[in-house]
Amino acid sequence: MIYGVQLGLSYRINDWLSVYAGGRMNYVKSGYEGYLKAQLKQDFGGTQLMNLALDCEQTGWGVTPIIGADVKLGKWNLAAKYEIKTNLNIENKTNTLDAPGVPEEVLKPYADGEQTPSDIPAFLSVAAGYEILHNLRASVEYHFFDDKHAGMLNDRQKTLKHGTHEYLAGIEWDIIKELTISGGFQKTNYGLSNDFQTDTSFYCSSYSLGFGARVNFNESWSIDVAYFWTNYDDYTKTTESYNNTGVKGTDVYSRTNKIFGLSLNYHF
């Protein structure tokens, strides 16, 4: 979990151009908790491969500088934002680290007091919106996360093929004065590789579909409701010697995600 508090200032230079500068304070709270027991089947000797337990809390903080610009040209609205890379280290508070036979260099990142690089990557967002009718608007957007240059444990970022690309599109319709509905699509493409994916930290490329609505009670008060779900691509990783056992093995990484949002808005 990354908690953020953001502060910024915007300035309208003229009727069509506005600029923004600010920053976000990030506080990270993460960790590992669980155990792993594994052994070969009796047909392969019944050897115990792994018997470990880990309970490790991690915290850290960092500051993200942000700049942005907004351009309005007739029915067009163009915008761009850039967040500079956040240098961030997380420190361990390890309550349990029990892993007999595991090499010390493997356990070191989880030891009490150890610090691990966990940078938040630089982020570029550009978008274009167009007013099709006075009550109907559409937009497209592109995101780039420079993950390959954001520090990770053991320089893991170098195993990525490229940074993260995201493509988005949305439409918004004011059905009546009191009701607006919207829908959107997002495609996320990570530059994944077998060396990057691990049992304790993995990613899956995906696409998302979302829907929302705003109900205006009066000029000041409104309520937003939204729902979206994400369909993740399974990532299959096959190795000739699974966990150095000499036996071929396969991991399939996958996940699911559904989000519901609700907000109450007051316009001064």
Disulfide bonds with the S-S distance in Angstrom:
none
